[in-house]
Amino acid sequence: MLGGLRMYVTQVVDSQQANLLSTKVGTYIELEGPIVTEPDKREYYTAVVIEVDSNKILVKADAYTDLQYRDVVRVNGKLERIQNFFSESGREFDYVGYLAKDDIYYQVRRAKVSVLSDDGKRGLQYWLFNIKSKYLETLNSYIPEPESALAGGITVGSKNSLGKDLLEDFRKTGVIHIVVLSGFNVAIIVIFLTYIFSFAGVRLGRVLSAMGIVLFAILTGGGATVVRASAMGLLALLALTVRRKYVVLRALFIVGFFMLLYNPKILLSDISFQLSFVATLGMILLMPIVERYLIALPNTLKLREIISATIATQIAVSPLLLYYMGELSVVAVVANVLVLPLVTTAMLAVFLTGLIGLFSSALVLPFAYMAYALLHSIIKIVEYLASLPYITIGVAHYGLPHLLFSYIVIAIIYLSLKSSSDNAPVYIR
């Protein structure tokens, strides 16, 4: 009942905001306001969100327009309502709902944008975005494209485009999650921060780690996947500090509850939240069962754990992927087994390249070469697997009834195979 009331209040506010500029739709207008999101630089355009009289408007400018967070800009162009679009597979993407979750209902495409000034509100997020920008510039100086774009994606969630073809290869092989900073990447960073600050002692080290996790979440833009993984990491640190057992399944639902309490629209309109939550739930519940059937596999370099986690995650997210994308990758398990061990080392090498490169162009070279070699290997593995024939399975008609039926079947199979020894793992994911 409370959830329904929270959603109702949100929908009332949405309908009011959506009608504020309705009379100007289809006309050429001039708008002035501050940029309230980090600029999203793509191959053919730069996207920003500006705020005008409490209205958020998506603006797509020329790709080479130099825009910064908190710049006050003048925008000239045709005001349009956000519209859904169809993917290459013929599926309609709910773009209206996806942007409505962030209170964005209008856009100006092919806009002429000029910077007037900055609004003077240079808070913490502004400085973190600046640090991120310098870090990415350093990576671009020492690592060539497209490896540098991948480097930014796996460490700080940079949205610099890898190119349409390469992104499609990552999607077809089932490893697109490493490019957009998934829970796997965030978990590695959380563990890395905890290890770095361990020198400060137990309690102070955990406080510094928690601060580092929060700052990292802000620096990356606070997407649903990052927030979910970071919040679960904070709960783990809290559990260790107060000497309580960290039950990862309980932590997942606590975090999910508060995320939906803050913004209930992400439940139905944010695909990244849905995939992140379901993937983590599948790993928690299904991974022990899958691992039990793979006990004969050696666990050298955590091979059995990686395969089990990948299979469990693929089982959990497959219905959602079919529902939204209309196809599945048949090489996802192989791709993840080959790529994920490289990602952990690559993230460390990339981070050291970005950090040391700020101070010394000589000392950074070994780390830059190592980072490039690992990133290049990842890209070549993905390109080779993507070049193989019949690596995706397409389903033409897969609607909501099929989605619900699939999860009912998965739940029945899980309950029939679950044993008392399949306890939820007590580690960060």
C-alpha positions in Angstrom: 0.0 0.0 0.0 2.8 2.4 0.9 4.6 1.5 -2.3 1.5 2.2 -4.4 1.1 5.5 -2.6 4.7 6.4 -3.3 4.3 5.6 -6.9 1.0 7.6 -7.2 2.6 10.7 -5.7 5.5 10.3 -8.2 3.1 10.0 -11.2 1.1 13.1 -10.1 4.3 15.2 -10.0 5.4 13.7 -13.3 2.2 14.7 -15.1 2.5 18.2 -13.8 6.1 18.6 -14.9 5.4 16.9 -18.3 2.8 19.6 -19.2 4.9 22.7 -18.2 6.4 23.2 -21.7 3.7 21.4 -23.7 2.6 24.6 -25.5 6.1 25.2 -26.9 6.6 21.8 -28.4 7.4 21.9 -32.1 8.6 25.6 -31.9 12.1 26.9 -32.2 13.1 28.4 -28.8 16.0 29.9 -26.9 16.8 28.5 -23.5 19.3 29.5 -20.9 20.3 27.4 -17.9 23.1 25.5 -16.1 24.3 22.0 -17.2 23.2 19.7 -14.4 24.8 16.4 -15.6 28.2 15.4 -16.7 28.5 15.9 -20.5 28.0 12.6 -22.3 30.4 12.7 -25.3 29.5 10.3 -28.1 30.8 9.7 -31.7 28.4 12.1 -33.3 27.1 14.4 -30.6 27.5 15.6 -27.0 24.5 15.2 -24.7 23.9 17.3 -21.7 20.9 18.1 -19.5 20.1 21.7 -18.6 17.7 23.0 -16.0 15.4 25.8 -17.0 12.8 27.0 -14.4 12.9 23.6 -12.6 12.5 21.8 -16.0 15.2 19.4 -17.1 15.8 19.3 -20.9 18.0 16.9 -22.8 20.2 18.8 -25.3 22.2 17.2 -28.0 24.9 19.5 -29.4 27.8 19.0 -31.9 30.3 16.4 -30.9 33.1 18.9 -30.6 31.3 21.4 -28.5 33.3 22.0 -25.3 30.9 21.8 -22.4 31.5 21.4 -18.7 29.3 20.5 -15.7 27.7 23.6 -14.2 28.3 25.8 -17.3 25.5 28.2 -18.0 24.6 27.8 -21.6 22.3 29.3 -24.2 20.5 26.7 -26.4 18.8 27.4 -29.7 16.7 24.7 -31.4 13.4 23.0 -31.8 11.8 21.7 -28.6 10.5 18.2 -28.9 8.8 15.6 -26.7 10.9 12.6 -25.8 9.7 9.7 -28.0 10.2 5.9 -27.9 12.3 4.3 -30.6 12.7 0.9 -32.2 16.0 -1.0 -31.9 17.6 -2.9 -34.8 15.9 -6.1 -33.6 12.5 -4.4 -34.0 11.9 -4.0 -30.2 10.3 -0.7 -29.0 12.5 0.9 -26.3 10.6 2.8 -23.6 12.8 5.9 -24.0 10.1 8.1 -22.5 10.0 6.1 -19.3 13.8 5.7 -19.2 14.3 9.5 -19.2 11.1 10.2 -17.1 12.8 8.5 -14.2 15.2 11.4 -14.1 12.4 14.0 -14.7 13.3 14.6 -18.3 10.4 15.0 -20.7 11.7 17.3 -23.5 14.7 17.4 -25.8 16.4 19.7 -28.2 18.3 17.8 -30.9 20.9 19.4 -33.3 21.0 22.3 -30.9 23.3 25.3 -31.2 24.9 25.7 -27.8 27.0 28.6 -26.6 28.6 28.9 -23.1 27.8 32.0 -21.2 29.5 31.5 -17.9 29.6 29.1 -15.0 26.9 29.3 -12.3 29.4 29.6 -9.5 28.0 26.4 -7.8 31.3 24.5 -8.0 30.6 21.9 -5.3 32.0 18.5 -4.7 30.6 16.9 -7.8 32.2 19.6 -10.0 35.6 18.9 -8.6 35.2 15.2 -8.9 34.2 15.5 -12.5 37.3 17.6 -13.1 39.5 15.0 -11.5 37.8 12.4 -13.7 38.4 14.5 -16.8 42.1 14.9 -16.1 42.3 11.2 -15.4 40.7 10.3 -18.8 43.0 12.9 -20.5 46.0 11.1 -19.0 44.8 7.7 -20.2 44.2 9.1 -23.7 47.8 10.5 -23.7 49.4 7.1 -23.0 46.9 4.5 -24.4 45.6 4.7 -28.0 42.0 4.3 -29.1 39.9 2.2 -28.8 41.8 0.7 -25.8 41.7 4.1 -23.9 37.9 4.3 -24.3 37.7 0.8 -22.8 40.1 1.8 -20.0 37.9 4.7 -19.0 34.8 2.5 -19.1 36.1 -0.3 -16.9 37.5 2.1 -14.2 35.3 5.2 -14.0 32.4 4.4 -16.2 33.4 6.8 -18.9 30.8 6.9 -21.7 33.3 7.8 -24.5 32.2 5.8 -27.4 34.0 2.6 -28.4 32.4 2.9 -31.8 29.2 1.3 -32.9 30.7 -1.9 -34.3 32.9 -2.6 -31.3 30.1 -1.9 -28.8 27.9 -4.3 -30.8 30.6 -7.0 -30.5 30.7 -6.5 -26.7 26.9 -6.8 -26.6 26.8 -9.9 -28.9 29.4 -11.7 -26.8 27.7 -11.0 -23.5 30.4 -8.9 -22.0 28.9 -5.4 -22.4 28.7 -5.2 -18.6 32.4 -4.6 -18.3 32.2 -1.5 -20.5 29.5 0.3 -18.5 31.0 -0.3 -15.1 29.0 -3.2 -13.7 28.7 -4.5 -10.2 31.8 -6.7 -11.0 33.9 -3.7 -11.6 32.6 -1.8 -8.6 33.2 -4.8 -6.3 36.9 -4.9 -7.4 37.2 -1.1 -6.7 35.6 -1.5 -3.3 38.0 -4.3 -2.4 40.9 -2.3 -3.8 39.9 0.8 -1.6 39.6 -1.4 1.5 43.1 -2.8 0.9 44.6 0.6 0.3 43.3 2.1 3.5 44.0 -0.9 5.6 47.3 0.8 6.7 45.3 3.3 8.7 44.1 0.7 11.1 40.8 -1.2 11.3 38.3 1.5 12.2 39.9 4.5 10.5 40.7 2.4 7.4 37.0 1.4 7.1 35.9 5.0 7.5 38.3 6.1 4.8 37.1 3.2 2.6 33.5 4.2 3.1 34.3 7.8 2.1 36.2 6.5 -0.9 33.3 4.4 -2.0 30.9 7.3 -1.7 33.2 9.7 -3.6 33.7 7.0 -6.4 29.9 6.6 -6.8 29.5 10.4 -7.2 32.5 10.6 -9.6 31.0 8.0 -11.9 27.7 9.8 -12.1 25.7 7.7 -9.6 24.1 5.2 -12.1 21.7 2.6 -10.6 24.3 -0.3 -11.0 27.0 1.7 -9.3 24.7 2.9 -6.5 23.5 -0.6 -5.8 27.0 -2.2 -5.7 28.5 0.7 -3.7 25.6 0.7 -1.1 26.1 -3.1 -0.7 29.8 -2.5 -0.2 29.0 0.2 2.5 26.7 -2.3 4.3 29.5 -4.9 4.3 31.9 -2.4 5.9 29.2 -1.5 8.4 28.7 -5.2 9.2 32.4 -5.7 9.8 32.6 -2.6 12.0 29.7 -3.5 14.3 30.7 -7.2 14.2 27.6 -8.5 12.6 27.3 -11.2 9.9 27.0 -9.8 6.4 24.1 -11.6 4.7 24.4 -10.6 1.1 20.8 -11.5 0.1 19.4 -9.4 2.9 21.8 -6.5 1.9 20.6 -6.7 -1.7 16.9 -6.2 -0.6 17.7 -3.5 1.9 19.6 -1.5 -0.8 16.8 -2.2 -3.4 14.1 -1.0 -0.9 15.8 2.3 -0.3 16.6 2.9 -3.9 12.9 2.4 -4.8 11.8 4.5 -1.9 13.9 7.3 -3.2 12.9 6.9 -6.9 10.2 4.2 -7.5 10.3 4.9 -11.2 13.5 2.9 -11.7 11.6 -0.3 -10.9 9.9 -0.4 -14.3 11.9 2.2 -16.3 15.6 1.6 -15.5 16.9 -1.4 -17.3 20.3 -1.1 -15.6 18.6 -1.4 -12.2 16.6 -4.4 -13.3 19.5 -6.2 -14.8 21.9 -5.4 -11.9 19.4 -6.5 -9.2 18.3 -9.7 -11.0 21.9 -10.6 -11.9 23.1 -10.2 -8.3 20.0 -12.1 -7.0 20.8 -14.9 -9.5 24.4 -15.1 -8.5 23.5 -15.3 -4.8 20.8 -18.0 -5.2 21.9 -20.0 -8.2 25.7 -19.8 -8.0 26.0 -22.4 -5.2 23.8 -24.8 -7.1 25.7 -24.4 -10.3 29.0 -24.7 -8.5 27.9 -27.9 -6.9 27.5 -29.5 -10.4 30.9 -28.1 -11.5 32.9 -29.5 -8.6 35.1 -31.5 -10.9 36.5 -28.3 -12.5 39.7 -27.0 -11.0 39.4 -23.7 -9.2 42.8 -22.5 -10.4 42.7 -18.7 -10.9 39.1 -19.0 -9.6 38.1 -20.7 -12.8 35.2 -22.7 -11.3 33.9 -19.6 -9.4 34.0 -17.5 -12.6 32.2 -20.1 -14.7 29.6 -20.7 -11.9 28.9 -17.0 -11.4 28.6 -16.5 -15.2 26.2 -19.3 -15.7 24.1 -18.3 -12.7 24.0 -14.7 -13.9 23.1 -15.7 -17.5 20.3 -17.9 -16.2 18.9 -15.0 -14.2 19.1 -12.2 -16.7 18.3 -14.2 -19.9 14.5 -13.7 -19.7 15.0 -9.9 -19.2 17.5 -9.8 -22.2 15.0 -11.7 -24.4 12.3 -9.3 -23.3 14.2 -6.1 -24.0 16.6 -7.2 -26.7 15.0 -10.1 -28.4 18.2 -12.2 -28.5 20.7 -14.0 -26.4 24.5 -14.7 -26.8 25.5 -18.3 -26.9 29.1 -17.5 -26.3 28.6 -15.4 -23.2 30.0 -18.0 -20.8 33.1 -18.5 -22.9 33.6 -14.8 -23.3 33.3 -14.0 -19.6 35.6 -16.9 -18.7 38.3 -15.5 -21.1 37.8 -11.8 -20.4 37.0 -11.4 -16.6 40.4 -12.7 -15.4 42.0 -10.0 -17.6 39.7 -7.3 -16.4 40.9 -7.3 -12.8 44.6 -6.9 -13.8 43.7 -4.4 -16.5 41.8 -2.2 -14.0 44.8 -2.1 -11.8 47.2 -1.3 -14.7 44.8 1.4 -16.0 44.4 3.0 -12.6 48.2 3.2 -12.1 48.6 4.6 -15.6 46.1 7.3 -15.0 47.6 8.1 -11.5 51.3 8.0 -12.3 50.9 9.6 -15.7 49.8 12.8 -13.9 53.2 13.2 -12.4 55.8 11.4 -14.5 55.9 10.5 -18.2 58.8 8.2 -17.7 57.6 6.1 -14.8 54.2 5.6 -16.3 55.4 3.8 -19.5 55.6 0.2 -18.1 52.1 0.5 -16.6 50.8 2.0 -19.9 52.3 -0.8 -22.0 50.8 -3.4 -19.6 47.4 -1.7 -19.6 47.4 -1.5 -23.4 48.4 -5.2 -23.8 45.6 -6.4 -21.5 43.0 -4.1 -23.0 44.0 -5.0 -26.6 43.8 -8.7 -25.6 40.2 -8.2 -24.3 39.2 -6.4 -27.5 40.7 -9.1 -29.7 39.0 -11.9 -27.8 35.7 -10.1 -28.1 36.2 -9.3 -31.8 37.1 -12.9 -32.6 34.1 -14.4 -30.7 31.8 -11.9 -32.4 33.1 -12.9 -35.8 31.9 -16.5 -35.3 28.7 -17.5 -37.0 25.4 -18.1 -35.2 26.6 -16.7 -31.8 23.2 -15.2 -31.0 19.7 -16.7 -30.6 16.9 -14.4 -31.6 13.3 -14.7 -30.4 10.8 -12.7 -32.4 7.9 -12.7 -29.9 8.7 -12.6 -26.3 6.4 -10.5 -24.2 5.5 -9.9 -20.6 3.6 -13.3 -20.2 6.7 -15.1 -21.5 8.9 -13.1 -19.1 6.8 -14.0 -16.1 6.5 -17.7 -17.1 10.3 -17.9 -17.5 10.9 -16.7 -14.0 8.3 -19.0 -12.5 10.1 -21.9 -14.2 13.5 -20.7 -12.9 12.0 -20.3 -9.4 10.5 -23.9 -9.5 13.9 -25.3 -10.7 15.7 -23.4 -8.0 13.4 -24.6 -5.2 13.7 -28.2 -6.4 17.5 -28.2 -6.6 18.2 -26.0 -3.5 19.7 -27.8 -0.5 20.4 -26.7 3.0 24.1 -26.4 2.3 23.5 -23.7 -0.4 23.9 -20.8 2.0 24.1 -17.2 0.6 27.8 -16.3 0.1 29.2 -13.8 2.6 31.2 -11.6 0.4 30.8 -8.4 -1.7 29.3 -8.7 -5.1 
